[in-house]
Amino acid sequence: MIFNLSSLLEDLGEDGVTTLFSGYRAAKDSSVDEFLMDKAVMMEKKQECRTYIAVDIEHGSMLGFFTLAMRCLEIPDECSLSNSW
């Protein structure tokens, strides 16, 4: 099941979320783990991003996560993508 981080913070509190995160390790990239442990909660609270957590309900373990940035992407006029809309 997928939960948004904001609702997990409301339900579990920061300590509960940290406990959930501590059982998760990305397969190859330690910078992903660093983001999750050090920045995800702070950035969620500042509304800079939205993080979604996949949880195995039966075992109470975290399976993975993804984060969406809350910023506008500016595409220069000379880029061919800007003319495709």
A tleap script that builds the chain and sets N, CA, C and O, in Angstrom:
source leaprc.protein.ff14SB
mol = sequence {
  NMET ILE PHE ASN LEU SER SER LEU LEU GLU
  ASP LEU GLY GLU ASP GLY VAL THR THR LEU
  PHE SER GLY TYR ARG ALA ALA LYS ASP SER
  SER VAL ASP GLU PHE LEU MET ASP LYS ALA
  VAL MET MET GLU LYS LYS GLN GLU CYS ARG
  THR TYR ILE ALA VAL ASP ILE GLU HIE GLY
  SER MET LEU GLY PHE PHE THR LEU ALA MET
  ARG CYS LEU GLU ILE PRO ASP GLU CYS SER
  LEU SER ASN SER CTRP
}
set mol.1.N position { 0.846 -1.162 0.000 }
set mol.1.CA position { 0.000 0.000 0.000 }
set mol.1.C position { 0.900 1.234 0.000 }
set mol.1.O position { 1.982 1.225 0.586 }
set mol.2.N position { 0.443 2.288 -0.658 }
set mol.2.CA position { 1.234 3.516 -0.735 }
set mol.2.C position { 0.594 4.597 0.133 }
set mol.2.O position { -0.610 4.845 0.071 }
set mol.3.N position { 1.446 5.234 0.950 }
set mol.3.CA position { 1.017 6.305 1.856 }
set mol.3.C position { 1.815 7.559 1.532 }
set mol.3.O position { 2.981 7.479 1.147 }
set mol.4.N position { 1.179 8.722 1.691 }
set mol.4.CA position { 1.982 9.932 1.558 }
set mol.4.C position { 2.643 10.223 2.903 }
set mol.4.O position { 2.101 9.906 3.962 }
set mol.5.N position { 3.811 10.827 2.837 }
set mol.5.CA position { 4.604 11.059 4.038 }
set mol.5.C position { 3.872 11.946 5.033 }
set mol.5.O position { 3.980 11.731 6.241 }
set mol.6.N position { 3.138 12.926 4.559 }
set mol.6.CA position { 2.403 13.818 5.464 }
set mol.6.C position { 1.431 13.045 6.348 }
set mol.6.O position { 1.349 13.301 7.549 }
set mol.7.N position { 0.705 12.114 5.773 }
set mol.7.CA position { -0.256 11.346 6.573 }
set mol.7.C position { 0.465 10.402 7.532 }
set mol.7.O position { -0.012 10.166 8.642 }
set mol.8.N position { 1.608 9.862 7.114 }
set mol.8.CA position { 2.386 9.021 8.035 }
set mol.8.C position { 2.906 9.838 9.212 }
set mol.8.O position { 2.930 9.357 10.345 }
set mol.9.N position { 3.321 11.064 8.944 }
set mol.9.CA position { 3.792 11.926 10.028 }
set mol.9.C position { 2.665 12.225 11.014 }
set mol.9.O position { 2.887 12.251 12.224 }
set mol.10.N position { 1.459 12.449 10.497 }
set mol.10.CA position { 0.312 12.696 11.370 }
set mol.10.C position { -0.023 11.465 12.213 }
set mol.10.O position { -0.303 11.580 13.406 }
set mol.11.N position { 0.008 10.287 11.584 }
set mol.11.CA position { -0.390 9.049 12.259 }
set mol.11.C position { 0.685 8.487 13.183 }
set mol.11.O position { 0.380 8.020 14.281 }
set mol.12.N position { 1.946 8.529 12.742 }
set mol.12.CA position { 3.034 7.875 13.487 }
set mol.12.C position { 3.936 8.844 14.240 }
set mol.12.O position { 4.642 8.450 15.168 }
set mol.13.N position { 3.911 10.102 13.842 }
set mol.13.CA position { 4.850 11.073 14.400 }
set mol.13.C position { 6.224 10.887 13.758 }
set mol.13.O position { 6.470 9.904 13.059 }
set mol.14.N position { 7.118 11.857 14.011 }
set mol.14.CA position { 8.447 11.787 13.404 }
set mol.14.C position { 9.237 10.569 13.873 }
set mol.14.O position { 9.959 9.959 13.084 }
set mol.15.N position { 9.106 10.212 15.149 }
set mol.15.CA position { 9.841 9.046 15.652 }
set mol.15.C position { 9.383 7.762 14.979 }
set mol.15.O position { 10.205 6.910 14.640 }
set mol.16.N position { 8.085 7.618 14.786 }
set mol.16.CA position { 7.554 6.436 14.122 }
set mol.16.C position { 7.982 6.350 12.663 }
set mol.16.O position { 8.280 5.266 12.161 }
set mol.17.N position { 8.013 7.499 11.981 }
set mol.17.CA position { 8.447 7.535 10.591 }
set mol.17.C position { 9.931 7.201 10.499 }
set mol.17.O position { 10.352 6.463 9.609 }
set mol.18.N position { 10.725 7.749 11.423 }
set mol.18.CA position { 12.160 7.449 11.443 }
set mol.18.C position { 12.393 5.960 11.670 }
set mol.18.O position { 13.288 5.377 11.057 }
set mol.19.N position { 11.613 5.346 12.528 }
set mol.19.CA position { 11.720 3.903 12.759 }
set mol.19.C position { 11.384 3.126 11.489 }
set mol.19.O position { 12.079 2.169 11.146 }
set mol.20.N position { 10.335 3.526 10.798 }
set mol.20.CA position { 9.960 2.884 9.538 }
set mol.20.C position { 11.076 3.027 8.504 }
set mol.20.O position { 11.421 2.065 7.818 }
set mol.21.N position { 11.639 4.234 8.396 }
set mol.21.CA position { 12.721 4.492 7.443 }
set mol.21.C position { 13.971 3.687 7.776 }
set mol.21.O position { 14.683 3.252 6.871 }
set mol.22.N position { 14.244 3.485 9.042 }
set mol.22.CA position { 15.501 2.841 9.444 }
set mol.22.C position { 15.605 1.397 8.963 }
set mol.22.O position { 16.709 0.863 8.858 }
set mol.23.N position { 14.491 0.766 8.671 }
set mol.23.CA position { 14.515 -0.601 8.171 }
set mol.23.C position { 14.682 -0.703 6.664 }
set mol.23.O position { 14.697 -1.805 6.116 }
set mol.24.N position { 14.808 0.436 5.987 }
set mol.24.CA position { 14.888 0.457 4.525 }
set mol.24.C position { 16.279 0.844 4.053 }
set mol.24.O position { 16.889 1.765 4.596 }
set mol.25.N position { 16.772 0.156 3.061 }
set mol.25.CA position { 18.035 0.508 2.401 }
set mol.25.C position { 17.855 0.368 0.899 }
set mol.25.O position { 17.395 -0.667 0.417 }
set mol.26.N position { 18.221 1.417 0.155 }
set mol.26.CA position { 18.185 1.351 -1.307 }
set mol.26.C position { 19.224 0.338 -1.763 }
set mol.26.O position { 20.279 0.200 -1.144 }
set mol.27.N position { 18.931 -0.352 -2.817 }
set mol.27.CA position { 19.793 -1.433 -3.295 }
set mol.27.C position { 21.216 -0.988 -3.616 }
set mol.27.O position { 22.170 -1.667 -3.237 }
set mol.28.N position { 21.375 0.135 -4.306 }
set mol.28.CA position { 22.705 0.505 -4.773 }
set mol.28.C position { 23.145 1.914 -4.419 }
set mol.28.O position { 24.342 2.200 -4.470 }
set mol.29.N position { 22.248 2.791 -4.068 }
set mol.29.CA position { 22.578 4.203 -3.980 }
set mol.29.C position { 22.415 4.739 -2.563 }
set mol.29.O position { 21.291 4.924 -2.094 }
set mol.30.N position { 23.520 4.987 -1.883 }
set mol.30.CA position { 23.442 5.485 -0.513 }
set mol.30.C position { 22.917 6.917 -0.453 }
set mol.30.O position { 22.410 7.336 0.588 }
set mol.31.N position { 23.027 7.685 -1.551 }
set mol.31.CA position { 22.488 9.044 -1.546 }
set mol.31.C position { 20.964 9.027 -1.434 }
set mol.31.O position { 20.368 9.971 -0.915 }
set mol.32.N position { 20.341 7.969 -1.913 }
set mol.32.CA position { 18.890 7.810 -1.777 }
set mol.32.C position { 18.542 7.625 -0.303 }
set mol.32.O position { 17.599 8.237 0.199 }
set mol.33.N position { 19.304 6.782 0.387 }
set mol.33.CA position { 19.088 6.575 1.822 }
set mol.33.C position { 19.309 7.873 2.598 }
set mol.33.O position { 18.559 8.189 3.522 }
set mol.34.N position { 20.338 8.613 2.214 }
set mol.34.CA position { 20.629 9.890 2.882 }
set mol.34.C position { 19.481 10.873 2.706 }
set mol.34.O position { 19.097 11.551 3.659 }
set mol.35.N position { 18.931 10.957 1.502 }
set mol.35.CA position { 17.791 11.843 1.270 }
set mol.35.C position { 16.627 11.440 2.170 }
set mol.35.O position { 16.023 12.285 2.831 }
set mol.36.N position { 16.321 10.169 2.191 }
set mol.36.CA position { 15.180 9.689 2.972 }
set mol.36.C position { 15.352 10.011 4.459 }
set mol.36.O position { 14.433 10.514 5.103 }
set mol.37.N position { 16.523 9.718 4.986 }
set mol.37.CA position { 16.754 9.900 6.428 }
set mol.37.C position { 16.970 11.359 6.819 }
set mol.37.O position { 16.561 11.773 7.904 }
set mol.38.N position { 17.611 12.145 5.944 }
set mol.38.CA position { 18.033 13.488 6.336 }
set mol.38.C position { 17.194 14.630 5.781 }
set mol.38.O position { 17.171 15.711 6.369 }
set mol.39.N position { 16.503 14.417 4.661 }
set mol.39.CA position { 15.847 15.543 4.003 }
set mol.39.C position { 14.366 15.373 3.706 }
set mol.39.O position { 13.655 16.372 3.597 }
set mol.40.N position { 13.880 14.160 3.574 }
set mol.40.CA position { 12.504 13.945 3.126 }
set mol.40.C position { 11.481 14.598 4.053 }
set mol.40.O position { 10.564 15.270 3.581 }
set mol.41.N position { 11.626 14.411 5.361 }
set mol.41.CA position { 10.656 14.980 6.308 }
set mol.41.C position { 10.720 16.501 6.284 }
set mol.41.O position { 9.689 17.171 6.231 }
set mol.42.N position { 11.936 17.047 6.323 }
set mol.42.CA position { 12.094 18.495 6.320 }
set mol.42.C position { 11.494 19.112 5.051 }
set mol.42.O position { 10.783 20.114 5.120 }
set mol.43.N position { 11.782 18.509 3.900 }
set mol.43.CA position { 11.278 19.050 2.640 }
set mol.43.C position { 9.764 18.887 2.515 }
set mol.43.O position { 9.099 19.715 1.892 }
set mol.44.N position { 9.220 17.827 3.103 }
set mol.44.CA position { 7.765 17.631 3.118 }
set mol.44.C position { 7.104 18.746 3.936 }
set mol.44.O position { 6.109 19.331 3.509 }
set mol.45.N position { 7.660 19.028 5.098 }
set mol.45.CA position { 7.101 20.066 5.969 }
set mol.45.C position { 7.190 21.451 5.339 }
set mol.45.O position { 6.313 22.287 5.554 }
set mol.46.N position { 8.241 21.698 4.564 }
set mol.46.CA position { 8.408 22.983 3.896 }
set mol.46.C position { 7.647 23.042 2.572 }
set mol.46.O position { 7.697 24.051 1.867 }
set mol.47.N position { 6.945 21.964 2.238 }
set mol.47.CA position { 6.168 21.836 1.016 }
set mol.47.C position { 7.022 22.036 -0.236 }
set mol.47.O position { 6.577 22.620 -1.224 }
set mol.48.N position { 8.259 21.536 -0.171 }
set mol.48.CA position { 9.148 21.569 -1.322 }
set mol.48.C position { 9.006 20.309 -2.167 }
set mol.48.O position { 9.389 20.292 -3.337 }
set mol.49.N position { 8.458 19.261 -1.574 }
set mol.49.CA position { 8.267 18.012 -2.310 }
set mol.49.C position { 7.181 17.190 -1.628 }
set mol.49.O position { 6.743 17.511 -0.523 }
set mol.50.N position { 6.759 16.137 -2.295 }
set mol.50.CA position { 5.821 15.162 -1.736 }
set mol.50.C position { 6.480 13.795 -1.872 }
set mol.50.O position { 6.888 13.391 -2.961 }
set mol.51.N position { 6.575 13.102 -0.765 }
set mol.51.CA position { 7.174 11.770 -0.761 }
set mol.51.C position { 6.087 10.746 -0.473 }
set mol.51.O position { 5.249 10.939 0.408 }
set mol.52.N position { 6.115 9.665 -1.222 }
set mol.52.CA position { 5.155 8.577 -1.079 }
set mol.52.C position { 5.921 7.308 -0.711 }
set mol.52.O position { 6.951 6.993 -1.306 }
set mol.53.N position { 5.401 6.593 0.276 }
set mol.53.CA position { 6.078 5.429 0.834 }
set mol.53.C position { 5.255 4.176 0.536 }
set mol.53.O position { 4.060 4.126 0.825 }
set mol.54.N position { 5.909 3.162 -0.046 }
set mol.54.CA position { 5.271 1.863 -0.270 }
set mol.54.C position { 5.566 0.990 0.949 }
set mol.54.O position { 6.724 0.783 1.313 }
set mol.55.N position { 4.498 0.479 1.576 }
set mol.55.CA position { 4.634 -0.294 2.809 }
set mol.55.C position { 3.983 -1.664 2.645 }
set mol.55.O position { 2.876 -1.781 2.119 }
set mol.56.N position { 4.678 -2.681 3.096 }
set mol.56.CA position { 4.119 -4.035 3.169 }
set mol.56.C position { 3.318 -4.087 4.465 }
set mol.56.O position { 3.887 -4.232 5.547 }
set mol.57.N position { 2.010 -3.968 4.353 }
set mol.57.CA position { 1.130 -3.900 5.522 }
set mol.57.C position { 1.237 -5.167 6.369 }
set mol.57.O position { 1.255 -5.098 7.598 }
set mol.58.N position { 1.308 -6.302 5.722 }
set mol.58.CA position { 1.350 -7.577 6.434 }
set mol.58.C position { 2.562 -7.672 7.359 }
set mol.58.O position { 2.463 -8.185 8.474 }
set mol.59.N position { 3.712 -7.172 6.883 }
set mol.59.CA position { 4.941 -7.268 7.673 }
set mol.59.C position { 5.336 -5.949 8.327 }
set mol.59.O position { 6.277 -5.902 9.119 }
set mol.60.N position { 4.621 -4.887 7.996 }
set mol.60.CA position { 4.927 -3.580 8.578 }
set mol.60.C position { 6.273 -3.033 8.150 }
set mol.60.O position { 6.914 -2.299 8.902 }
set mol.61.N position { 6.711 -3.387 6.940 }
set mol.61.CA position { 8.028 -2.936 6.489 }
set mol.61.C position { 7.899 -2.041 5.256 }
set mol.61.O position { 6.942 -2.140 4.487 }
set mol.62.N position { 8.876 -1.183 5.097 }
set mol.62.CA position { 8.911 -0.274 3.971 }
set mol.62.C position { 9.519 -0.976 2.763 }
set mol.62.O position { 10.565 -1.615 2.872 }
set mol.63.N position { 8.861 -0.856 1.610 }
set mol.63.CA position { 9.327 -1.496 0.383 }
set mol.63.C position { 10.097 -0.534 -0.516 }
set mol.63.O position { 11.000 -0.951 -1.240 }
set mol.64.N position { 9.749 0.738 -0.474 }
set mol.64.CA position { 10.394 1.725 -1.324 }
set mol.64.C position { 9.684 3.060 -1.204 }
set mol.64.O position { 8.748 3.212 -0.420 }
set mol.65.N position { 10.141 4.026 -1.992 }
set mol.65.CA position { 9.513 5.346 -1.968 }
set mol.65.C position { 9.811 6.084 -3.263 }
set mol.65.O position { 10.715 5.717 -4.014 }
set mol.66.N position { 9.038 7.127 -3.508 }
set mol.66.CA position { 9.342 8.058 -4.584 }
set mol.66.C position { 8.961 9.451 -4.128 }
set mol.66.O position { 8.070 9.627 -3.296 }
set mol.67.N position { 9.638 10.430 -4.675 }
set mol.67.CA position { 9.439 11.819 -4.290 }
set mol.67.C position { 9.203 12.662 -5.528 }
set mol.67.O position { 9.875 12.498 -6.547 }
set mol.68.N position { 8.242 13.563 -5.428 }
set mol.68.CA position { 7.944 14.500 -6.508 }
set mol.68.C position { 8.293 15.907 -6.034 }
set mol.68.O position { 7.833 16.342 -4.979 }
set mol.69.N position { 9.095 16.606 -6.803 }
set mol.69.CA position { 9.474 17.977 -6.464 }
set mol.69.C position { 8.312 18.919 -6.737 }
set mol.69.O position { 7.522 18.692 -7.653 }
set mol.70.N position { 8.211 19.963 -5.948 }
set mol.70.CA position { 7.132 20.943 -6.085 }
set mol.70.C position { 7.699 22.245 -6.658 }
set mol.70.O position { 7.519 23.319 -6.084 }
set mol.71.N position { 8.377 22.132 -7.784 }
set mol.71.CA position { 8.974 23.297 -8.421 }
set mol.71.C position { 8.538 23.370 -9.875 }
set mol.71.O position { 8.206 22.358 -10.494 }
set mol.72.N position { 8.545 24.565 -10.397 }
set mol.72.CA position { 8.247 24.758 -11.814 }
set mol.72.C position { 9.511 24.488 -12.613 }
set mol.72.O position { 10.612 24.863 -12.209 }
set mol.73.N position { 9.340 23.851 -13.722 }
set mol.73.CA position { 10.433 23.582 -14.629 }
set mol.73.C position { 10.372 24.598 -15.754 }
set mol.73.O position { 9.362 24.705 -16.450 }
set mol.74.N position { 11.451 25.340 -15.929 }
set mol.74.CA position { 11.500 26.349 -16.975 }
set mol.74.C position { 12.302 25.805 -18.142 }
set mol.74.O position { 13.461 25.422 -17.987 }
set mol.75.N position { 11.671 25.773 -19.326 }
set mol.75.CA position { 12.320 25.258 -20.522 }
set mol.75.C position { 12.649 26.441 -21.424 }
set mol.75.O position { 11.756 27.199 -21.801 }
set mol.76.N position { 13.927 26.606 -21.773 }
set mol.76.CA position { 14.316 27.734 -22.631 }
set mol.76.C position { 13.616 27.683 -23.988 }
set mol.76.O position { 13.300 26.601 -24.483 }
set mol.77.N position { 13.375 28.838 -24.586 }
set mol.77.CA position { 12.709 28.921 -25.880 }
set mol.77.C position { 13.434 28.155 -26.975 }
set mol.77.O position { 12.798 27.594 -27.868 }
set mol.78.N position { 14.770 28.127 -26.910 }
set mol.78.CA position { 15.533 27.457 -27.959 }
set mol.78.C position { 15.478 25.930 -27.863 }
set mol.78.O position { 15.945 25.234 -28.765 }
set mol.79.N position { 14.926 25.428 -26.810 }
set mol.79.CA position { 14.774 23.973 -26.652 }
set mol.79.C position { 13.584 23.493 -27.481 }
set mol.79.O position { 12.518 24.109 -27.457 }
set mol.80.N position { 13.762 22.414 -28.199 }
set mol.80.CA position { 12.689 21.925 -29.065 }
set mol.80.C position { 11.457 21.498 -28.272 }
set mol.80.O position { 10.359 21.456 -28.827 }
set mol.81.N position { 11.611 21.185 -26.999 }
set mol.81.CA position { 10.459 20.777 -26.193 }
set mol.81.C position { 9.480 21.934 -25.978 }
set mol.81.O position { 8.272 21.716 -25.889 }
set mol.82.N position { 9.995 23.155 -25.896 }
set mol.82.CA position { 9.111 24.280 -25.623 }
set mol.82.C position { 8.129 24.558 -26.753 }
set mol.82.O position { 7.105 25.205 -26.535 }
set mol.83.N position { 8.425 24.082 -27.950 }
set mol.83.CA position { 7.542 24.318 -29.087 }
set mol.83.C position { 6.567 23.159 -29.334 }
set mol.83.O position { 5.731 23.237 -30.234 }
set mol.84.N position { 6.667 22.104 -28.554 }
set mol.84.CA position { 5.826 20.946 -28.802 }
set mol.84.C position { 4.442 21.066 -28.190 }
set mol.84.O position { 3.594 20.213 -28.452 }
set mol.85.N position { 4.178 22.085 -27.389 }
set mol.85.CA position { 2.868 22.241 -26.759 }
set mol.85.C position { 2.064 23.133 -27.615 }
set mol.85.O position { 0.911 23.421 -27.295 }
savepdb mol mol.pdb
quit
